[in-house]
């Protein structure tokens, strides 16, 4: 039976072999892909890669409530403003036009 040191040495050798094999295969895969892209004149968008970043923000929500004293508005999303705390929200609703 092999000793712990012998087994760990074998394992380390195998890890190095795996890394080398992966490097070679990845390099070959990249070369194949580049060849196909050039052959068919493919773009990133055609391959499903977007050159534009997706918009991270949602558009601003429409105001539903208005403070009659200051004109400050609130959409009803997130934490309610202090001017609305403990009060009947219906009094502050903005009428739809």
Secondary structure, 3 states (H helix, E strand, C coil): CCCHHHHHHHHHHHHHHHHHHHHHHHHHHHHHHHHHHHHHCCCCCCCCCCCCCCCCCCCCCCCCEECCCCCCEECCCCCCCHHHCCCCHHHHECCCC
